[in-house]
Amino acid sequence: MKTLPRRSERPPGLHYDPGFVGPRDYAAILAWLGTIHPIWENRFSDRRPQPEGQAQRQLLRPVYWLGNWQFACLDYYRPPAGVENRCVKAEPFPPVLAKLVKRIEDLVHRKYPPEAMPDGWRCNTCLVNMYGDRLEGKKRTDVARVGEHKDFEPGPVASVSLGERALFQFVESTRPGSRDAVVLQQWLDDGSLQIFAGRYWKQQVFHRVQRVDHCAGAKFDIKVDGFETRRVNFTFRYVPDKHVVPFRELATEAKEDVKRYMEALAQHSEWFADALEAEE
């Protein structure tokens, strides 16, 4: 592992606030979390061949999206080529998250130069990730991690963490095909906000969640079968409006790929039930 850079040597673009979420907002987020039903998604389409060398697999954690839903089987949002039929219009932010988003957007516009933000940038999509243990009968498997990846949505990314602290790392390649050199790591605390932006942190290095602690005894009352959640992370990003489409306007193959997920969401969400009804 290479030596981590001193703070004065880091490329600009990082911001960390360990106490971003206050007690009242925290309580409101917990209340909202108790109303949702996250789903398990498969990584690839069940109808089309998997990429060469890849097998179908379930994501390590249940997820929920706000603003727009990037279903894994549609291969997420990957501009410039992967922008069509990737982002399906989804529920708006609940009031407490809309309030936090306003604070984040104000902070980003104050802190970051115009070249770090595309025209129209705002936090209009949010991935809600549940981290914890998969339950299979009496067996518990710790799956609280995310492998190396990049967020391809343009502009700054903001991450709000609740529950057990998580070890977040930025990594780069030391040889072709590797992603093993940690260039920076940060413990993300309960109630914290992390923002990263700029070419280096967004485009040149990968990031990952290496592990999530058990120390605080955090446990969330979230309605998802076969899972116990000890950390929840909200990742706020920006997708240009022209790339967000209602379910009824998806291409036929994409619509067929995600319809079962939409039907599962519609069982507990009036918003998704209405979206399905509009398609008929």
C-alpha positions in Angstrom: 0.0 0.0 0.0 1.4 3.4 -0.9 1.9 6.1 1.6 -1.2 8.2 2.0 -0.7 11.9 1.1 -0.7 14.6 3.7 -3.7 16.9 3.7 -1.7 19.7 2.1 -0.6 17.4 -0.8 -4.1 16.2 -1.7 -5.7 17.4 -5.0 -8.5 19.8 -4.3 -12.1 18.6 -4.3 -12.8 16.9 -1.0 -15.0 18.0 1.8 -15.9 16.2 5.0 -18.3 17.2 7.8 -18.7 14.6 10.6 -21.7 16.3 12.1 -23.8 17.3 9.1 -27.1 15.6 10.2 -28.6 17.1 13.3 -30.8 15.2 15.8 -34.2 16.4 14.5 -33.3 15.6 10.8 -31.8 12.3 11.9 -35.1 11.4 13.6 -37.1 12.4 10.5 -34.9 10.3 8.2 -35.4 7.3 10.5 -39.2 7.8 10.3 -39.0 7.9 6.5 -36.8 4.8 6.3 -39.5 2.9 8.2 -41.9 3.6 5.3 -39.9 2.2 2.4 -39.4 -1.3 1.1 -36.0 -1.6 -0.5 -35.6 -4.3 -3.1 -33.0 -6.9 -4.1 -31.7 -6.5 -7.7 -29.8 -8.8 -10.0 -26.7 -7.2 -11.6 -27.6 -8.2 -15.1 -30.7 -8.7 -17.3 -32.4 -12.1 -17.0 -33.4 -11.9 -20.6 -30.2 -11.0 -22.4 -26.8 -12.7 -22.2 -24.4 -11.6 -19.4 -21.2 -9.9 -20.4 -18.4 -12.2 -21.3 -16.8 -13.8 -18.3 -19.6 -12.6 -15.9 -22.3 -14.7 -14.2 -25.7 -13.5 -13.0 -25.5 -12.4 -9.4 -27.6 -10.5 -6.8 -26.3 -7.2 -5.6 -24.7 -7.5 -2.1 -27.2 -5.1 -0.6 -30.9 -4.0 -1.0 -31.3 -0.6 -2.5 -33.8 2.2 -3.0 -33.5 5.2 -5.3 -35.1 8.7 -5.3 -35.4 11.1 -8.2 -34.6 8.5 -10.8 -33.9 4.8 -10.4 -30.8 3.3 -12.2 -31.6 -0.4 -12.3 -28.5 -2.5 -12.3 -29.7 -4.7 -15.1 -29.8 -1.5 -17.3 -26.1 -1.1 -16.5 -26.4 2.3 -14.7 -25.7 5.7 -16.2 -22.4 5.8 -18.1 -22.0 8.8 -20.3 -21.2 9.5 -23.0 -22.4 6.2 -24.6 -24.6 4.8 -21.8 -27.2 7.4 -21.3 -30.4 6.1 -23.1 -32.8 3.9 -21.1 -30.7 4.0 -18.0 -32.5 6.4 -15.6 -36.1 5.7 -14.8 -38.1 8.5 -13.2 -38.7 7.7 -9.5 -40.2 9.1 -6.3 -39.3 12.7 -5.3 -37.2 13.3 -2.1 -39.1 13.3 1.1 -39.1 16.7 2.9 -36.2 16.0 5.2 -33.9 14.9 2.4 -35.0 17.8 0.2 -34.0 20.1 3.1 -30.6 18.4 3.4 -30.1 18.6 -0.4 -30.7 22.3 -0.3 -27.9 22.7 2.2 -25.6 20.5 0.2 -26.3 22.4 -3.0 -25.7 25.7 -1.3 -22.4 24.4 0.1 -21.2 23.0 -3.2 -21.9 26.3 -5.1 -20.0 28.2 -2.4 -17.1 25.8 -2.2 -16.4 24.6 -5.7 -15.3 26.5 -8.8 -17.6 26.6 -11.9 -15.3 24.3 -13.8 -16.1 21.5 -11.3 -19.8 21.7 -12.0 -21.6 21.1 -15.3 -24.4 23.5 -16.3 -27.6 22.8 -14.4 -25.8 20.7 -11.7 -28.0 19.9 -8.7 -28.7 16.8 -6.6 -31.6 15.3 -8.5 -30.9 11.6 -7.9 -30.1 9.6 -4.7 -29.1 6.0 -4.3 -30.0 4.7 -0.8 -27.7 1.8 0.0 -28.3 -0.6 2.9 -25.2 -2.1 4.5 -25.3 -5.1 6.8 -25.7 -8.8 7.0 -27.5 -11.1 4.6 -29.7 -13.6 6.6 -30.1 -17.2 5.3 -31.9 -19.1 8.1 -29.6 -19.0 11.0 -26.6 -18.1 8.9 -25.4 -14.5 8.7 -23.1 -13.2 6.0 -21.5 -9.8 6.3 -21.9 -8.1 3.0 -21.3 -4.5 4.1 -18.9 -3.4 1.4 -18.8 -2.0 -2.2 -16.0 -2.8 -4.6 -13.9 -0.3 -6.6 -15.9 1.8 -9.0 -16.5 5.3 -10.4 -19.6 7.4 -10.3 -20.1 8.6 -13.9 -22.8 11.2 -13.2 -21.2 14.6 -14.0 -20.2 17.0 -11.2 -19.8 16.7 -7.5 -21.0 13.6 -5.5 -22.4 14.0 -2.0 -22.7 11.2 0.5 -24.6 11.2 3.8 -24.0 8.3 6.2 -26.1 7.0 9.1 -25.3 4.2 11.5 -22.0 2.4 11.9 -18.9 4.1 10.6 -17.6 2.9 7.2 -14.0 2.8 5.9 -14.1 4.7 2.5 -11.1 4.5 0.3 -9.9 6.1 -3.0 -7.7 3.7 -4.9 -5.7 3.7 -8.1 -4.1 1.1 -10.3 -0.4 0.2 -9.9 -0.4 -2.1 -12.9 -2.8 -2.9 -15.7 -6.0 -4.5 -14.4 -5.3 -3.7 -10.8 -7.0 -1.3 -8.4 -5.0 -1.9 -5.3 -3.2 1.3 -4.3 -5.0 3.2 -1.6 -4.3 6.9 -2.1 -6.7 8.2 0.6 -9.0 6.7 3.2 -11.6 8.3 5.4 -13.9 6.9 8.1 -17.4 8.1 7.4 -19.1 8.7 10.7 -22.7 8.5 11.8 -24.4 11.7 10.5 -21.5 12.7 8.3 -21.4 14.4 4.9 -18.7 13.6 2.4 -18.4 15.5 -1.0 -15.9 14.7 -3.7 -15.5 16.6 -7.0 -13.0 17.5 -9.7 -11.1 15.4 -12.3 -8.8 13.6 -9.9 -11.4 12.3 -7.4 -14.1 11.7 -10.0 -12.3 10.5 -13.1 -8.8 9.3 -12.3 -9.2 7.2 -9.1 -11.8 4.6 -8.1 -13.5 4.5 -4.7 -14.9 1.8 -2.5 -16.4 1.0 0.9 -13.8 -1.5 2.4 -15.8 -2.4 5.5 -18.4 -1.2 8.0 -17.9 -1.4 11.7 -20.0 -3.3 14.3 -18.8 -1.2 17.2 -21.9 1.1 17.9 -24.5 -1.6 17.8 -26.5 0.3 15.2 -29.5 -1.5 13.7 -32.2 0.1 11.4 -35.8 -0.9 11.3 -36.1 -1.2 7.5 -38.6 -3.5 5.8 -36.5 -5.8 3.7 -36.5 -9.6 3.7 -33.4 -11.5 4.5 -31.3 -8.6 5.6 -30.2 -6.7 8.8 -29.1 -3.1 8.2 -26.4 -1.4 10.4 -25.5 1.4 8.0 -27.5 3.5 5.5 -25.8 5.7 2.9 -27.5 8.3 0.7 -25.4 9.2 -2.4 -26.7 12.3 -4.1 -25.7 12.9 -7.8 -26.8 14.8 -10.9 -28.3 13.3 -14.1 -29.3 15.8 -16.8 -33.1 15.9 -17.1 -33.1 14.8 -20.7 -31.7 11.4 -19.7 -34.5 10.7 -17.1 -37.5 9.0 -18.6 -40.8 7.8 -17.2 -41.3 4.0 -17.1 -43.9 4.2 -19.9 -41.3 5.8 -22.3 -38.6 3.2 -21.8 -37.6 1.1 -24.8 -39.5 -2.2 -25.0 -36.5 -4.4 -23.9 -35.6 -2.1 -21.0 -39.2 -2.0 -19.9 -39.4 -5.8 -19.9 -36.1 -6.0 -17.9 -37.3 -3.8 -15.0 -41.0 -4.5 -15.0 -40.8 -7.1 -12.2 -38.9 -4.6 -10.0 -41.5 -1.9 -10.7 -44.2 -4.3 -9.8 -42.4 -5.1 -6.5 -42.1 -1.4 -5.7 -45.7 -0.7 -6.6 -46.9 -3.1 -3.9 -45.8 -0.6 -1.3 -45.6 2.7 -3.1 -48.5 4.6 -4.6 -46.0 6.6 -6.7 -44.8 3.4 -8.5 -48.3 2.0 -8.7 -49.3 5.1 -10.6 -46.3 4.8 -12.9 -47.3 1.3 -13.8 -50.9 2.3 -14.4 -49.7 5.1 -16.7 -47.9 2.5 -18.8 -51.0 0.5 -19.5 
